[in-house]
């Protein structure tokens, strides 16, 4: 019979994502201090908490962000905005993406701003105003080179005037999004287009905003009225290379699991599908109940370093849908002990290092890790 030690979390799984709210607070306050020192004015902070806060949990994190002075929230859909409203979030909420015309009535009902960029949006707002006698709150999205959504520069000035003249619309802001802040030539072209369009509306009651996480540290002089804080508040880098201007931030998300089984792999025995790992000697193996269905990419197989009882351990064999195995020959451990795949104990592997190994971005990985893992919030 195997012995268990340690305290257990009141969830029905022995694997979980751990969200450190103290680190989130630390990050936001450091970002605020940077903006205060480096921006020509002190812009409002707009926290982008779409995709359930990039997998961190928007409903639990929103109160912390509010307490740190965040004035606005950004989401990807009206449904995400409604969820925040139903959980007592009172700050202005902007849907950053395109909203379907048929859903805009709910934006009015729940006091949510939507992004608009074509005449169909204006027409729908007019129809709703005739029926409800309520204005649709909007931000105009300018396409300056991202080429996803937005009004083209050639039509932008006329469109803005139409919105201002409409009795059905309440224009709250004008914004754009940059394709690559680290590409100076591309950034300069986009910011020039943006400046030409918004010049008449500076110093008005219309919020002007264009900087995202990498933009605010690279070009704080273009902070205007508001900056959009995204991946940086979760303690992850928005840059492909180091940026000396970025303030200290701490990872907010950790990933942990308890050992469910320990056994000895004999010399010349293989492990997991395909036996991609063959033991060169008798090896102590620990299994944890987490896998690629939880967001730990199968392509990380054999390339994860974790920590157990203060010691470094290496993942071996193929990562499976629900389970991962580690070589724990060098550690005194038993079933129930916690293995830290990501978190403060692990100084080697981070979400950023995983992203580099997988040739992807940290955003994708944090969103993946919410698939079916419970989230535990700590301070």
GUKOLKOL-518506 format. One record per residue: residue in three letters; y, z, x of N, C-alpha, C in turn. Coordinates in steps of 0.1 Angstrom, whole numbers, plus 5000, padded with zeros to 4 digits. Layout:
// residues N
ALAYZXYZXYZX;...
// end
This chain:
// residues 379
UNK498850005009500050005000501250005009;UNK502249915005503449905014504450015009;UNK505250065019506250165016507550095014;UNK508450155005509750095003510750205007;UNK511850155012512950255015514250185012;UNK515350265010516650215006516950224991;UNK518150204988518550204974518450064968;UNK518150054955518049934948519149904939;UNK519549784938520649734929520049714915;UNK520749764905520349754891520449614886;UNK519649524892519549384887518049344888;UNK517649234881516249204881515849104892;UNK516649104903516249024914516549104927;UNK515749074937515949134950516749044960;UNK517648954954518548874961519848864954;UNK520948864961522248874954523348824963;UNK524448774957525648744964526548874963;UNK527148904974527949024975529448984977;UNK530249024968531648984968532549114972;UNK533249104983534049214989535449194984;UNK535749274974537149264968538249324977;UNK537849414986538849464996539249355005;UNK538249265009538549155018539449055010;UNK539149034998540048944990541448994990;UNK541649114987543049174987543649165001;UNK542949195011543449175025543949035028;UNK543148935023543448795026544748755019;UNK544848795006546048754998547248815004;UNK547248945007548449015013548848945026;UNK547848905034548248845047548848705045;UNK548348635035548848505031550348515026;UNK550548615018551848645013552848675024;UNK552348755034553248785045553648665053;UNK552648575055552848445062553948365055;UNK553748355042554748275034556148335034;UNK556248465034557548535034558248505047;UNK557448495058558048475071558348325074;UNK557648235069557648095073558247995063;UNK558348035051558847945041560347955039;UNK561147855036562547865035562947955023;UNK562147955013562248045002560948115001;UNK560848224993559548284991558848234979;UNK557948134980557448064968556448154961;UNK556348124948555348194940553948154945;UNK552948244943551548204947550748174934;UNK550148054935549348004924547948004930;UNK547048084924545648104928544748004921;UNK544047914929543147824923541747894921;UNK541347924909540147994907539147904898;UNK539247774900538347684893536947704898;UNK535947644891534547654895534147804896;UNK534547884886534248024887534748094900;UNK535948054904536448114916535748074928;UNK535347944929534647884940533247964942;UNK532748004931531448084931531648234933;UNK532848284934533048424937533148504924;UNK533448434913533548504900535048524896;UNK535548434888536948424885537348554876;UNK536448594867536848704858536948834866;UNK536148864876536248984883537348974894;UNK537648854899538648844910540048834904;UNK540248784892541548764887542448894886;UNK541849004882542649124882543149164896;UNK542249144906542649174920543849084924;UNK543748964921544748864925546048894918;UNK545948934905547148974897547849094904;UNK547049194908547549314914548249284927;UNK547849174934548449134947549649044945;UNK550049024933551248944930551148804927;UNK549848754924549648614920550348594907;UNK551148484906551948464894551248354884;UNK550448274890549848154882548348144886;UNK547648084877546248054880545947904877;UNK545047844885544747704884543247694881;UNK542847614871541447594867541247444866;UNK539947404864539547264864539447204850;UNK539347294840539147244826539747344816;UNK540047304804540547394794539547504791;UNK538247474791537247574789537347694799;UNK537647654812537847764822539047844819;UNK540147784814541347854810541047944798;UNK540347894788540047974776539248104780;UNK538348084789537548204794538448314800;UNK539448264808540348364813541148434802;UNK541648354793542448404782541648514774;UNK540348474771539548564764539248694771;UNK539448694784539248824792540648874796;UNK541648854788542948924789543748884801;UNK543548764807544448714818545648654811;UNK546848704814548048674807548948574815;UNK548748564828549548474836549448324832;UNK550448244834550348104832549148044838;UNK548447954831547247894836547447744835;UNK547147674846547347524846545947464848;UNK545547364840544447284842544847174852;UNK544247174864544647084874544046944872;UNK542946934866542246804864542746744851;UNK542146634847542446564835541746634823;UNK542446654812541946714800541746604789;UNK540646604782540446514771541446524760;UNK541846414754542946424744542446514733;UNK541246504729540746584717540746734720;UNK540846774732540846924736542146984737;UNK543246904736544546954739545047054728;UNK544547044716544847134706544547284710;UNK543347294717542947424722543847474734;UNK544447384741545347424751546547484745;UNK547047434734548147494727547747624721;UNK546547634715546047754708545947874718;UNK545547844731545247944741546447954751;UNK547547884749548647894758548347854772;UNK547747734773547247684786548047554789;UNK548547544801549247424806548247314810;UNK548547194807547647084811548446984820;UNK547646914828548246814837548346684829;UNK549446614829549546484822550046384831;UNK549746254828550146144837550046004830;UNK549946004817550045874810550645884796;UNK550945774790551545774777550645824766;UNK549345814768548445864758548546014756;UNK548846084767549046224767550346264759;UNK551346184761552546204753552346184738;UNK551646074735551346044721550546154714;UNK549546204721548746314715549546434713;UNK550346474723551246584721552146574709;UNK552646454707553546424695552746444682;UNK551546394682550646414670550446564667;UNK550146634678549946784676551146854672;UNK552346814677553546874673553846854658;UNK553646734654553846704639552946794630;UNK551746824635550846904627550947054629;UNK551247094641551247234644552647294646;UNK553647204648554947244652555047334664;UNK554147304674554147374687554047274698;UNK554847304709554847224720553647244729;UNK553247134736552247144746552847164759;UNK552447274766552947304779552247214790;UNK553047154799552547054808553147064822;UNK552347024831552846984845552546834847;UNK553446764852553246624855552546604868;UNK551446534868550646504881551146374887;UNK551646374899552046254906550946204915;UNK550546084915549646024924550345964936;UNK550346034947551145984959550145934970;UNK548845914966547945854976546545914975;UNK546346014967544946064965544145964957;UNK544745894948544045794940542845844932;UNK543045964926542146014916542746004902;UNK543746094900544446094887545946114891;UNK546846084881548246094884549045974880;UNK550345994878551145874875551645814888;UNK551545684889551945614901553445624904;UNK553845614916555245634920556145524913;UNK555645404911556445304905556845334890;UNK556045424884556345454870556745594868;UNK556745674879556845824878558245864872;UNK559345804876560645854872560845824857;UNK560445704852560545684838559645774830;UNK558445804835557545894828558046034827;UNK558646084838559246214838560346224827;UNK561146124827562246124817561646124802;UNK560646044800559946044787559546184783;UNK558946254793558446384790559546484787;UNK560646474795561846554793562446534779;UNK562446404775563046374762562146404750;UNK560846424752559946454741560146584735;UNK560246594722560346724715559046794714;UNK557946724718556546774717556046844729;UNK556846824740556346864753557246974760;UNK556647064766557447174774557047154788;UNK557947084796557647054810557847174819;UNK556747224824556847344833556747314848;UNK556247194851556147164866555847024869;UNK556046984881555746854887555046884900;UNK553846814902553146834914552346714919;UNK551846724931550946624937549946694945;UNK548946614950547946674959547746584971;UNK547546644983547446564995546046534998;UNK545746405003544446365007543946425020;UNK544846445029544446495043545646545050;UNK545846675049546946735056546846725071;UNK545646715076545546705091545746565096;UNK545946465087546346325091547846315089;UNK548546335100550046335100550646215094;UNK550146095097550645975092550545965077;UNK549345995072549045995057549846105050;UNK549946225056550746325050552146285049;UNK552746235059554146195059554446095048;UNK553545995046553745895036553745965022;UNK552746055020552646115007553846205004;UNK554246285014555346385011556646305009;UNK556846195016558046115014558146065000;UNK556946004995556945964981557246074971;UNK556646194974556846304965558346344965;UNK558946354977560346394978561246304970;UNK561046174971561846084964561846094949;UNK560646134944560446144930561046274924;UNK560846384932561246514926562646554929;UNK563346484938564646524942565646564931;UNK565646484920566646524909566246654902;UNK565046704904564546814896564446944904;UNK564846934917564847054925565947154920;UNK565647284922566647384917566847384902;UNK565847334895565847344880564847444876;UNK564647454863563547544858562147484858;UNK562047364864560747294865560147334879;UNK558947384878558247434891557847304899;UNK558247294911557847194920556747244930;UNK555647184931554647234940553747124945;UNK553347134958552547024964551547084975;UNK551747204980550947254991549747324986;UNK548547284992547347364990547047455002;UNK545847505004545647595015545947545028;UNK545447425032545847375046547347335047;UNK547847285036549247245036550247365038;UNK549947475032550947585034551047645048;UNK549947625056550047675070550447565079;UNK550347435075550747325084552247285081;UNK552647285069553947245065554647335055;UNK554847465059555447565050556847525046;UNK557547435053558847395049558847315036;UNK557747275031557647205019557047285008;UNK557247415008556647504999557247494985;UNK558547444984559247434971559147564963;UNK558747554950558747674942557447754942;UNK556347684946555047744944554047684954;UNK553147764959552047704967550647734960;UNK549747644962548447664956547447714966;UNK547047834964546147904973544647884968;UNK543847824976542447804972541447864982;UNK540747784989539647824998540047935007;UNK541347935012541748035022541748175017;UNK541948205004541948334999540548394999;UNK539548304999538148355000537648385015;UNK538648365024538348395038537648285045;UNK537848165041537248045047538247945051;UNK537947875062538947785068539147655059;UNK540347615057540547485051540647365061;UNK540547405074540747305084539447255091;UNK539447135096538247085103538347135118;UNK539447175123539647235136540447365134;UNK540547445145541247565144542747535142;UNK543447615134544847605132545547735136;UNK546447735146546947855151547847935141;UNK548347865131549247925121548548005111;UNK547247985109546448055099546348205101;UNK546748285092546648425093545248475093;UNK545048605097543648655097543148665083;UNK542048615080541348625067539948665070;UNK539348735060537948785061537148725050;UNK535848685053535048635043534848725032;UNK534948675020534748755008533348755003;UNK532648645005531248635000530248665010;UNK529248745006528048765015526748725007;UNK525648715014524448685008523348765014;UNK522648845005521648935010520348935001;UNK519248975007518048984999517149095005;UNK516249144997515349245002513949185005;UNK513349235015512049185019511049225008;UNK510249115004509249134994507849145000;UNK507649095012506349095018506449085033;UNK505549165040505449155054504049135058;UNK503749035067502349015071502448955085;UNK501248945092501148885105500648745105;UNK501448655111501048515112500248505126;UNK499048465125498248455137498548335146;UNK498248355159498548245168497948115163;UNK498648005164498247865160498247845145;UNK498647955137498747935123500147875120;UNK500247795109501547745104502047815093;UNK503247785089503947855078504747765069;UNK504647785056505447715046504947565045;UNK505547485036505147345034505247265047;UNK504147195049504147095060503847165073;UNK503747295074503547365086504447315098;UNK505647305095506647255105506847355116;UNK506447485113506447585124505047635126;UNK504647635139503347685143503547805152;UNK502847915150503048035158502448015171;UNK503148045182502648045196501948175199;UNK502148275191501448405193501448475180;UNK500848595179500848665166502348705163;UNK502748675151504148685147504248765134;UNK505148865134505348945121506348865112;UNK505948835100506748755091507148835079;UNK508448825076509048885064509448775054;UNK509148795041509548695031510648755022;UNK511648675018512648725009512648624997;UNK513048674985512948594973514248514970;UNK514448414979515648334977515348194983;UNK515948084977515547954982516547854979;UNK516147724979517147614977517547614962;UNK516847664953517247674939518447774937;UNK518647854947519747954947520947904955;UNK520747784961521947724968521747734983;UNK520647784989520447785003519747655006;UNK520547565012520047425014518747415022;UNK517847335017516547305024516747255038;UNK517847175040518147125053518547225064;UNK518747355059518947465069517647515075;UNK516547465070515247515075515147525090;UNK514847645095514647665109516047675117;UNK517147685109518447685115519347795110;UNK518747905105519448015100519248135108;UNK520348205112520248335119520648445109;UNK519848545107520248655098520148785106;UNK520448895099520349025105519549125097;UNK518749205103517949305097517949435105;UNK518449535098518449665105519249655119;UNK520349585119521149565130520649475141;UNK519549405138519049315148518949165143;UNK519149075152519148935149517748885146;UNK517548805136516248745133516448595130;UNK515448525131515548375129514648335118;UNK515148245109514348185098513448085104;UNK512148085099511147985103510547915092;UNK510047795094509347715084510347655074;UNK509847585065510647515055511147615045;UNK512447605041512947685030512347625017;UNK511847705009511247664996512147694984;UNK511747654973512647664961513047814959;UNK512147904961512448044957512248144968;UNK511748104980511448194991511748145004;UNK512048235013512348205027511648305036;UNK511148255048510448345057511248365070;UNK511148475076511748515089510748575099;UNK511048545111510248615122510948745125;UNK510248855121510848985123510049065133;UNK509448995143508549065153509349175161;UNK510649155162511449245171512049355163;UNK511749375151512449475142511449565136;UNK511849695136511049795128511549785114;UNK510749735105511149715091510049735081;UNK510349735069509349745058509849675046;UNK508949665036509349595024510449675017;UNK511449605012512649675006513849675015;UNK513649655028514849645037515649525034;UNK516949535037517849425033518049325045;UNK517849195043518249095052519549035048;UNK520549035058521848975056521848835061;UNK521948735052522048595056523548565059;UNK524448615050525848595052526448735049;UNK527548765057528148895054528648955067;UNK529349075065530049135077529049175088;UNK527849205085526849245096526549125104;UNK526549005098526148885105527348815112;UNK527448825125528548775132528248635137;UNK527148585134526748445140526848345129;UNK526148365118526148265107527148305097;UNK527948205093528948225082528848095073;UNK529548105062529547985053530147865061;UNK531147895069531647785077530647725087;UNK529847805094528847755103527747685096;UNK527347735084526347665076526947525072;UNK528147515068528747385064528747285076;UNK529047335088528947245100527547195102;UNK526547285101525147245103524747145093;UNK525347145081524947055070525846935069;UNK526846935077527846825077528446815063;UNK528846925058529546935045530747025046;UNK531247075035532447165035532047305029;UNK532747405033532447535028532647555013;UNK533547475007533747474993532447454985;UNK531647344990530447314983529447424984;UNK529347494995528347594997528647724988;UNK529947764987530247874979529947844964;UNK530147724960529847694946528347684944;UNK527647634953526147634952525547774950;UNK526147874958525448004958525648084945;UNK526248034935526348104923525248054913;UNK524447964917523447904908522748004899;UNK522048094905521248184897521148324903;UNK522048354913522048474920523048574913;UNK522648694910523548794905524648824916;UNK525848854911526948884920527149034919;UNK527249094931527549244932528949254938;UNK529849334932531149344937531349484944;UNK531849484956532049604964533449604969;UNK533849724973535149734980534949814993;
// end
